């Protein structure tokens, strides 16, 4: 894990943005299209930790950006060049624009000052979206990446952010993937090579909110 001093140097509120990746009801909520991933996000505490980080960001003046993956009702413009996309088309819950599935999932709070970015294609919250331009306009130098999944979207976000010149912080207990043992392996063997890995408590302490309590019921379905 990063040293407290080093982490504090990176997490300057004016130049830090907190990114939540696919923390939407149709992915991590009770009616998820991916129940195994949703259960892991809740039971591991990752979803609750994302909520704690968002609350701290709101209190400390750190900008929050929520990255949502969705599709048009007619599927126009959706990616179809990988097995994952074809599998997603057959899921019982679809991430259709304007539906409850693409709303940010509780217990994460969305405030008026948050930015919500919705993508219709691809695997990454950054590639081919407006996120990079928004981050630059916001004066971002450090991007804190949270959410799901550690299998696909989170590493995509980390790699793209690093390639675009941002310093990335990953609170390892605020991301989730399946199976459960995959996430620590991904962090240890891959993300730690390109990002500063910390814990939620370490990030909270640097943001001036050493809050050790999770919101109620975040680990129950």
FIMIZA-609628 format. One line per field, with one value per atom (N, C-alpha, C): residue in three letters; z, x, y; atom name. Coordinates in steps of 0.2 Angstrom, whole numbers, plus 5000, padded with zeros to 4 digits. Layout:
N
r <- [Ala;...]
Z <- [Z;...]
X <- [X;...]
Y <- [Y;...]
a <- [CA;...]
% end
This chain:
221
r <- [Unk;Unk;Unk;Unk;Unk;Unk;Unk;Unk;Unk;Unk;Unk;Unk;Unk;Unk;Unk;Unk;Unk;Unk;Unk;Unk;Unk;Unk;Unk;Unk;Unk;Unk;Unk;Unk;Unk;Unk;Unk;Unk;Unk;Unk;Unk;Unk;Unk;Unk;Unk;Unk;Unk;Unk;Unk;Unk;Unk;Unk;Unk;Unk;Unk;Unk;Unk;Unk;Unk;Unk;Unk;Unk;Unk;Unk;Unk;Unk;Unk;Unk;Unk;Unk;Unk;Unk;Unk;Unk;Unk;Unk;Unk;Unk;Unk;Unk;Unk;Unk;Unk;Unk;Unk;Unk;Unk;Unk;Unk;Unk;Unk;Unk;Unk;Unk;Unk;Unk;Unk;Unk;Unk;Unk;Unk;Unk;Unk;Unk;Unk;Unk;Unk;Unk;Unk;Unk;Unk;Unk;Unk;Unk;Unk;Unk;Unk;Unk;Unk;Unk;Unk;Unk;Unk;Unk;Unk;Unk;Unk;Unk;Unk;Unk;Unk;Unk;Unk;Unk;Unk;Unk;Unk;Unk;Unk;Unk;Unk;Unk;Unk;Unk;Unk;Unk;Unk;Unk;Unk;Unk;Unk;Unk;Unk;Unk;Unk;Unk;Unk;Unk;Unk;Unk;Unk;Unk;Unk;Unk;Unk;Unk;Unk;Unk;Unk;Unk;Unk;Unk;Unk;Unk;Unk;Unk;Unk;Unk;Unk;Unk;Unk;Unk;Unk;Unk;Unk;Unk;Unk;Unk;Unk;Unk;Unk;Unk;Unk;Unk;Unk;Unk;Unk;Unk;Unk;Unk;Unk;Unk;Unk;Unk;Unk;Unk;Unk;Unk;Unk;Unk;Unk;Unk;Unk;Unk;Unk;Unk;Unk;Unk;Unk;Unk;Unk;Unk;Unk;Unk;Unk;Unk;Unk;Unk;Unk;Unk;Unk;Unk;Unk;Unk;Unk;Unk;Unk;Unk;Unk;Unk;Unk;Unk;Unk;Unk;Unk;Unk;Unk;Unk;Unk;Unk;Unk;Unk;Unk;Unk;Unk;Unk;Unk;Unk;Unk;Unk;Unk;Unk;Unk;Unk;Unk;Unk;Unk;Unk;Unk;Unk;Unk;Unk;Unk;Unk;Unk;Unk;Unk;Unk;Unk;Unk;Unk;Unk;Unk;Unk;Unk;Unk;Unk;Unk;Unk;Unk;Unk;Unk;Unk;Unk;Unk;Unk;Unk;Unk;Unk;Unk;Unk;Unk;Unk;Unk;Unk;Unk;Unk;Unk;Unk;Unk;Unk;Unk;Unk;Unk;Unk;Unk;Unk;Unk;Unk;Unk;Unk;Unk;Unk;Unk;Unk;Unk;Unk;Unk;Unk;Unk;Unk;Unk;Unk;Unk;Unk;Unk;Unk;Unk;Unk;Unk;Unk;Unk;Unk;Unk;Unk;Unk;Unk;Unk;Unk;Unk;Unk;Unk;Unk;Unk;Unk;Unk;Unk;Unk;Unk;Unk;Unk;Unk;Unk;Unk;Unk;Unk;Unk;Unk;Unk;Unk;Unk;Unk;Unk;Unk;Unk;Unk;Unk;Unk;Unk;Unk;Unk;Unk;Unk;Unk;Unk;Unk;Unk;Unk;Unk;Unk;Unk;Unk;Unk;Unk;Unk;Unk;Unk;Unk;Unk;Unk;Unk;Unk;Unk;Unk;Unk;Unk;Unk;Unk;Unk;Unk;Unk;Unk;Unk;Unk;Unk;Unk;Unk;Unk;Unk;Unk;Unk;Unk;Unk;Unk;Unk;Unk;Unk;Unk;Unk;Unk;Unk;Unk;Unk;Unk;Unk;Unk;Unk;Unk;Unk;Unk;Unk;Unk;Unk;Unk;Unk;Unk;Unk;Unk;Unk;Unk;Unk;Unk;Unk;Unk;Unk;Unk;Unk;Unk;Unk;Unk;Unk;Unk;Unk;Unk;Unk;Unk;Unk;Unk;Unk;Unk;Unk;Unk;Unk;Unk;Unk;Unk;Unk;Unk;Unk;Unk;Unk;Unk;Unk;Unk;Unk;Unk;Unk;Unk;Unk;Unk;Unk;Unk;Unk;Unk;Unk;Unk;Unk;Unk;Unk;Unk;Unk;Unk;Unk;Unk;Unk;Unk;Unk;Unk;Unk;Unk;Unk;Unk;Unk;Unk;Unk;Unk;Unk;Unk;Unk;Unk;Unk;Unk;Unk;Unk;Unk;Unk;Unk;Unk;Unk;Unk;Unk;Unk;Unk;Unk;Unk;Unk;Unk;Unk;Unk;Unk;Unk;Unk;Unk;Unk;Unk;Unk;Unk;Unk;Unk;Unk;Unk;Unk;Unk;Unk;Unk;Unk;Unk;Unk;Unk;Unk;Unk;Unk;Unk;Unk;Unk;Unk;Unk;Unk;Unk;Unk;Unk;Unk;Unk;Unk;Unk;Unk;Unk;Unk;Unk;Unk;Unk;Unk;Unk;Unk;Unk;Unk;Unk;Unk;Unk;Unk;Unk;Unk;Unk;Unk;Unk;Unk;Unk;Unk;Unk;Unk;Unk;Unk;Unk;Unk;Unk;Unk;Unk;Unk;Unk;Unk;Unk;Unk;Unk;Unk;Unk;Unk;Unk;Unk;Unk;Unk;Unk;Unk;Unk;Unk;Unk;Unk;Unk;Unk;Unk;Unk;Unk;Unk;Unk;Unk;Unk;Unk;Unk;Unk;Unk;Unk;Unk;Unk;Unk;Unk;Unk;Unk;Unk;Unk;Unk;Unk;Unk;Unk;Unk;Unk;Unk;Unk;Unk;Unk;Unk;Unk;Unk;Unk;Unk;Unk;Unk;Unk;Unk;Unk;Unk]
Z <- [5000;5000;5000;4998;4997;5004;5005;5011;5012;5018;5019;5016;5017;5015;5007;5004;4996;4994;4997;4995;4996;5002;5003;4998;4995;4990;4983;4982;4976;4977;4983;4984;4986;4981;4982;4980;4984;4982;4975;4974;4968;4962;4962;4956;4956;4960;4961;4959;4955;4953;4955;4958;4960;4954;4951;4946;4949;4948;4950;4943;4942;4936;4936;4932;4932;4938;4943;4949;4948;4944;4942;4944;4945;4948;4944;4937;4933;4933;4937;4937;4944;4949;4956;4961;4958;4962;4963;4967;4969;4962;4957;4951;4946;4947;4943;4937;4931;4926;4927;4932;4934;4941;4943;4951;4954;4951;4955;4956;4951;4952;4957;4957;4962;4969;4970;4976;4979;4975;4977;4978;4975;4976;4983;4985;4991;4997;4996;5001;5003;4998;4999;5003;5003;5005;5000;4994;4989;4988;4987;4985;4991;4997;5003;5003;5001;5001;4996;4990;4985;4988;4991;4994;4999;5003;5008;5005;5000;4996;4992;4990;4986;4992;4997;5003;5005;5006;5008;5002;4996;4990;4990;4991;4992;4997;5003;5009;5008;5004;5004;4997;4993;4987;4981;4982;4976;4971;4965;4960;4959;4958;4957;4950;4947;4940;4940;4938;4938;4930;4929;4922;4922;4917;4916;4910;4909;4903;4901;4895;4894;4886;4884;4877;4875;4869;4866;4866;4866;4866;4859;4854;4848;4847;4851;4851;4846;4843;4838;4841;4838;4840;4845;4847;4853;4850;4853;4851;4850;4845;4844;4842;4844;4841;4846;4851;4857;4859;4862;4865;4871;4874;4880;4878;4872;4870;4868;4865;4863;4869;4874;4880;4883;4883;4887;4883;4877;4873;4876;4878;4880;4888;4891;4898;4900;4905;4907;4908;4911;4913;4908;4904;4899;4902;4901;4903;4898;4898;4893;4895;4891;4892;4895;4901;4903;4908;4909;4914;4921;4926;4932;4932;4927;4927;4927;4924;4922;4927;4933;4938;4943;4946;4951;4957;4959;4964;4971;4975;4982;4985;4990;4994;4992;4986;4983;4982;4984;4984;4977;4973;4968;4969;4969;4970;4964;4964;4958;4955;4959;4956;4953;4954;4951;4943;4940;4933;4931;4927;4925;4918;4916;4909;4907;4901;4899;4892;4892;4885;4882;4876;4872;4869;4870;4866;4870;4869;4871;4878;4881;4887;4892;4890;4895;4896;4902;4904;4900;4898;4895;4888;4885;4878;4874;4869;4865;4869;4875;4878;4880;4883;4884;4891;4894;4901;4901;4896;4896;4896;4891;4890;4897;4900;4906;4912;4912;4917;4916;4910;4909;4910;4909;4910;4918;4921;4929;4932;4928;4931;4935;4933;4936;4934;4940;4939;4942;4947;4950;4949;4947;4946;4951;4955;4960;4956;4955;4951;4956;4956;4960;4956;4958;4955;4952;4947;4944;4936;4934;4937;4936;4941;4941;4935;4932;4926;4920;4919;4912;4913;4915;4915;4919;4925;4930;4927;4925;4922;4916;4912;4906;4908;4913;4915;4918;4922;4924;4919;4914;4909;4904;4903;4898;4902;4908;4912;4912;4914;4914;4907;4901;4895;4893;4896;4895;4899;4904;4908;4915;4917;4924;4929;4935;4940;4943;4944;4946;4953;4957;4964;4963;4966;4966;4973;4976;4983;4982;4984;4982;4985;4990;4993;4991;4986;4983;4975;4973;4967;4968;4963;4964;4957;4957;4951;4953;4948;4950;4946;4949;4956;4961;4967;4972;4973;4971;4972;4966;4961;4955;4956;4960;4962;4965;4971;4973;4969;4965;4960;4955;4952;4947;4950;4956;4959;4960;4963;4965;4958;4953;4948;4942;4942;4936;4938;4942;4943;4947;4952;4956;4952;4946;4942;4939;4938;4935;4939;4945;4949;4956;4960;4967;4971;4974;4977;4984;4987;4994;4996;5002;5005;5005;5006;5007;5013;5019;5025;5024;5020;5019;5014;5009;5005;5009;5013;5018;5022;5025;5030;5026;5020;5016;5014;5013;5012;5018;5024;5030;5033;5031;5034;5036;5041;5044;5047;5042;5044;5044;5049;5049;5048;5048;5048;5041;5039;5032;5033;5028;5028;5030;5033;5035;5029;5030;5025;5019;5018;5012;5010;5015;5013;5012;5013;5013;5006;5003;4997;4997]
X <- [5004;5000;5004;5001;5005;5006;5012;5013;5008;5006;5002;5004;5010;5013;5012;5014;5014;5007;5002;4995;4992;4994;4992;4994;5000;5003;4998;4996;4992;4985;4982;4975;4973;4975;4974;4967;4962;4955;4954;4958;4957;4959;4963;4966;4964;4959;4958;4950;4949;4942;4941;4935;4934;4929;4931;4927;4924;4917;4914;4912;4914;4913;4908;4902;4897;4894;4893;4890;4882;4879;4872;4868;4861;4857;4857;4857;4857;4863;4868;4875;4876;4875;4877;4871;4865;4859;4856;4850;4847;4844;4842;4839;4845;4851;4856;4856;4858;4859;4865;4869;4875;4875;4870;4869;4876;4880;4886;4890;4891;4895;4892;4885;4882;4883;4882;4883;4890;4895;4902;4903;4900;4901;4898;4893;4890;4893;4894;4897;4904;4908;4915;4915;4910;4911;4912;4914;4916;4911;4905;4900;4899;4899;4899;4905;4910;4916;4916;4913;4912;4908;4902;4898;4901;4906;4909;4914;4917;4922;4918;4912;4909;4906;4904;4902;4908;4914;4919;4921;4921;4922;4918;4911;4907;4908;4910;4912;4918;4923;4930;4931;4926;4926;4930;4930;4933;4927;4928;4923;4922;4916;4914;4911;4913;4911;4908;4902;4899;4899;4902;4903;4898;4893;4887;4888;4887;4886;4879;4877;4870;4869;4863;4862;4855;4855;4848;4843;4837;4832;4832;4834;4835;4842;4847;4854;4858;4856;4860;4866;4872;4878;4882;4878;4881;4887;4892;4897;4895;4898;4896;4902;4908;4914;4918;4914;4917;4912;4914;4909;4905;4908;4905;4899;4899;4894;4888;4889;4884;4881;4885;4882;4877;4880;4876;4869;4868;4862;4857;4859;4855;4853;4856;4854;4847;4844;4837;4836;4841;4841;4845;4842;4846;4847;4853;4855;4853;4846;4843;4843;4844;4844;4837;4838;4831;4828;4830;4827;4831;4827;4830;4837;4838;4844;4851;4850;4856;4856;4852;4853;4858;4862;4867;4864;4867;4864;4865;4860;4861;4867;4870;4869;4873;4876;4879;4875;4877;4873;4875;4871;4872;4870;4874;4872;4872;4869;4868;4875;4880;4887;4891;4888;4891;4890;4895;4894;4893;4888;4886;4887;4892;4893;4891;4887;4884;4887;4889;4892;4888;4888;4884;4888;4894;4898;4905;4908;4915;4915;4921;4923;4925;4927;4931;4927;4927;4924;4927;4933;4937;4937;4939;4940;4934;4934;4928;4923;4924;4919;4921;4917;4919;4923;4924;4927;4934;4938;4945;4945;4940;4940;4937;4932;4929;4935;4939;4944;4949;4951;4955;4952;4946;4943;4942;4941;4941;4947;4953;4959;4962;4959;4961;4969;4972;4979;4979;4975;4974;4967;4967;4960;4959;4954;4953;4948;4950;4945;4942;4936;4932;4926;4924;4918;4919;4916;4916;4917;4919;4922;4929;4932;4940;4942;4937;4938;4939;4935;4935;4936;4930;4930;4935;4936;4941;4948;4951;4957;4957;4952;4952;4952;4949;4949;4956;4959;4965;4971;4971;4976;4974;4968;4967;4969;4967;4969;4977;4980;4988;4990;4987;4989;4988;4983;4981;4985;4989;4994;4991;4986;4984;4987;4988;4990;4984;4984;4979;4980;4974;4974;4968;4970;4965;4964;4958;4957;4955;4959;4958;4952;4949;4943;4937;4938;4932;4931;4934;4933;4931;4927;4925;4925;4926;4926;4924;4923;4922;4927;4929;4927;4930;4929;4931;4939;4942;4949;4953;4949;4952;4954;4950;4951;4958;4960;4966;4972;4971;4976;4977;4972;4972;4976;4974;4977;4985;4986;4993;4998;4995;4999;4999;4994;4993;4992;4987;4985;4991;4994;4999;5005;5006;5011;5011;5004;5003;4999;4997;4993;4995;4993;4995;4989;4990;4985;4985;4979;4978;4971;4970;4963;4958;4952;4947;4948;4950;4952;4958;4963;4968;4966;4962;4960;4956;4951;4947;4951;4956;4960;4964;4966;4969;4964;4958;4953;4950;4952;4950;4944;4943;4937;4939;4942;4944;4938;4933;4927;4928;4927;4928;4921;4916;4909;4907;4904;4901;4893;4890;4883;4879;4874;4870;4868;4868;4865;4868;4875;4878;4880;4881;4883;4878;4872;4866;4862;4859;4856;4849]
Y <- [4994;5000;5006;5012;5018;5021;5024;5028;5034;5035;5040;5047;5049;5055;5055;5050;5050;5050;5047;5047;5054;5057;5064;5069;5068;5072;5071;5065;5064;5066;5066;5067;5074;5079;5086;5087;5089;5090;5094;5099;5103;5100;5095;5092;5084;5082;5075;5074;5069;5067;5060;5058;5051;5049;5043;5040;5033;5033;5027;5023;5017;5013;5008;5009;5005;5003;5008;5006;5008;5004;5006;5000;5001;4996;4990;4990;4984;4980;4983;4979;4977;4982;4980;4980;4982;4982;4975;4975;4969;4966;4969;4967;4966;4965;4965;4960;4962;4957;4952;4954;4950;4948;4944;4943;4941;4937;4935;4941;4945;4951;4956;4957;4961;4959;4952;4949;4950;4949;4950;4958;4962;4969;4971;4968;4970;4966;4960;4956;4957;4959;4961;4967;4971;4978;4983;4981;4986;4991;4990;4994;4999;4997;5001;5006;5003;5008;5013;5011;5017;5022;5020;5025;5029;5027;5030;5035;5033;5038;5043;5042;5047;5052;5050;5054;5059;5056;5060;5065;5063;5067;5073;5072;5077;5082;5080;5084;5088;5085;5088;5092;5092;5096;5093;5086;5082;5081;5082;5081;5073;5071;5065;5064;5059;5057;5050;5049;5042;5040;5034;5032;5026;5027;5022;5019;5012;5009;5007;5009;5008;5007;5005;5004;5007;5009;5012;5006;5007;5002;4998;5001;4998;4995;4996;4993;4997;5002;5005;5008;5007;5009;5005;5000;4996;4991;4990;4986;4979;4975;4968;4964;4967;4964;4960;4957;4953;4948;4943;4938;4941;4945;4949;4953;4956;4960;4956;4950;4946;4942;4941;4938;4943;4949;4954;4955;4954;4955;4950;4944;4939;4939;4944;4944;4946;4944;4945;4953;4956;4963;4967;4972;4976;4983;4985;4992;4997;4998;5002;5009;5014;5021;5023;5027;5029;5025;5019;5014;5014;5011;5011;5007;5003;4999;5003;5009;5013;5019;5019;5024;5021;5026;5024;5021;5015;5011;5013;5013;5014;5009;5011;5017;5023;5023;5028;5034;5040;5046;5050;5052;5057;5064;5069;5076;5079;5085;5089;5091;5092;5094;5088;5082;5076;5076;5073;5072;5065;5064;5057;5056;5052;5051;5044;5044;5038;5036;5029;5027;5022;5021;5017;5011;5011;5006;5005;5000;4998;4996;4995;4992;4997;5003;5008;5014;5016;5023;5029;5028;5033;5033;5028;5027;5028;5033;5035;5039;5041;5045;5052;5056;5063;5063;5058;5058;5062;5060;5063;5071;5073;5080;5084;5080;5083;5083;5078;5078;5083;5085;5090;5097;5098;5104;5105;5100;5100;5101;5101;5102;5095;5090;5083;5081;5079;5076;5069;5068;5062;5059;5053;5050;5044;5044;5038;5034;5028;5023;5018;5018;5013;5010;5004;5001;4994;4993;4986;4986;4981;4975;4975;4972;4971;4966;4963;4959;4963;4968;4971;4979;4982;4990;4993;4991;4994;4994;4988;4989;4993;4993;4997;5004;5006;5013;5015;5011;5012;5013;5008;5009;5015;5016;5022;5029;5029;5035;5036;5031;5031;5033;5030;5032;5039;5042;5049;5054;5051;5056;5057;5054;5055;5050;5052;5048;5044;5038;5034;5031;5032;5029;5024;5018;5012;5010;5012;5009;5002;4997;4990;4987;4990;4987;4990;4995;4998;4996;4990;4988;4980;4977;4970;4967;4960;4956;4949;4945;4938;4933;4928;4926;4930;4930;4934;4934;4929;4929;4932;4933;4937;4944;4947;4955;4956;4952;4954;4952;4946;4944;4950;4952;4958;4964;4966;4972;4970;4965;4963;4962;4959;4957;4962;4966;4971;4978;4980;4987;4990;4986;4989;4991;4989;4991;4998;5000;5006;5011;5009;5014;5013;5018;5018;5015;5009;5005;5007;5008;5010;5007;5008;5006;5012;5010;5015;5020;5017;5020;5025;5023;5027;5033;5032;5038;5042;5040;5044;5048;5045;5049;5055;5054;5059;5065;5063;5068;5071;5070;5073;5070;5064;5060;5053;5053;5046;5042;5041;5038;5030;5027;5019;5016;5019;5016;5016;5010;5009;5011;5013;5015;5008;5009;5003;4998;4992;4987;4986;4989;4989;4982;4977;4971;4966;4968;4963;4964;4959;4959;4963]
a <- [N;CA;C;N;CA;C;N;CA;C;N;CA;C;N;CA;C;N;CA;C;N;CA;C;N;CA;C;N;CA;C;N;CA;C;N;CA;C;N;CA;C;N;CA;C;N;CA;C;N;CA;C;N;CA;C;N;CA;C;N;CA;C;N;CA;C;N;CA;C;N;CA;C;N;CA;C;N;CA;C;N;CA;C;N;CA;C;N;CA;C;N;CA;C;N;CA;C;N;CA;C;N;CA;C;N;CA;C;N;CA;C;N;CA;C;N;CA;C;N;CA;C;N;CA;C;N;CA;C;N;CA;C;N;CA;C;N;CA;C;N;CA;C;N;CA;C;N;CA;C;N;CA;C;N;CA;C;N;CA;C;N;CA;C;N;CA;C;N;CA;C;N;CA;C;N;CA;C;N;CA;C;N;CA;C;N;CA;C;N;CA;C;N;CA;C;N;CA;C;N;CA;C;N;CA;C;N;CA;C;N;CA;C;N;CA;C;N;CA;C;N;CA;C;N;CA;C;N;CA;C;N;CA;C;N;CA;C;N;CA;C;N;CA;C;N;CA;C;N;CA;C;N;CA;C;N;CA;C;N;CA;C;N;CA;C;N;CA;C;N;CA;C;N;CA;C;N;CA;C;N;CA;C;N;CA;C;N;CA;C;N;CA;C;N;CA;C;N;CA;C;N;CA;C;N;CA;C;N;CA;C;N;CA;C;N;CA;C;N;CA;C;N;CA;C;N;CA;C;N;CA;C;N;CA;C;N;CA;C;N;CA;C;N;CA;C;N;CA;C;N;CA;C;N;CA;C;N;CA;C;N;CA;C;N;CA;C;N;CA;C;N;CA;C;N;CA;C;N;CA;C;N;CA;C;N;CA;C;N;CA;C;N;CA;C;N;CA;C;N;CA;C;N;CA;C;N;CA;C;N;CA;C;N;CA;C;N;CA;C;N;CA;C;N;CA;C;N;CA;C;N;CA;C;N;CA;C;N;CA;C;N;CA;C;N;CA;C;N;CA;C;N;CA;C;N;CA;C;N;CA;C;N;CA;C;N;CA;C;N;CA;C;N;CA;C;N;CA;C;N;CA;C;N;CA;C;N;CA;C;N;CA;C;N;CA;C;N;CA;C;N;CA;C;N;CA;C;N;CA;C;N;CA;C;N;CA;C;N;CA;C;N;CA;C;N;CA;C;N;CA;C;N;CA;C;N;CA;C;N;CA;C;N;CA;C;N;CA;C;N;CA;C;N;CA;C;N;CA;C;N;CA;C;N;CA;C;N;CA;C;N;CA;C;N;CA;C;N;CA;C;N;CA;C;N;CA;C;N;CA;C;N;CA;C;N;CA;C;N;CA;C;N;CA;C;N;CA;C;N;CA;C;N;CA;C;N;CA;C;N;CA;C;N;CA;C;N;CA;C;N;CA;C;N;CA;C;N;CA;C;N;CA;C;N;CA;C;N;CA;C;N;CA;C;N;CA;C;N;CA;C;N;CA;C;N;CA;C;N;CA;C;N;CA;C;N;CA;C;N;CA;C;N;CA;C;N;CA;C;N;CA;C;N;CA;C;N;CA;C;N;CA;C;N;CA;C;N;CA;C;N;CA;C;N;CA;C;N;CA;C;N;CA;C;N;CA;C;N;CA;C;N;CA;C;N;CA;C;N;CA;C;N;CA;C;N;CA;C;N;CA;C;N;CA;C;N;CA;C;N;CA;C;N;CA;C;N;CA;C;N;CA;C]
% end
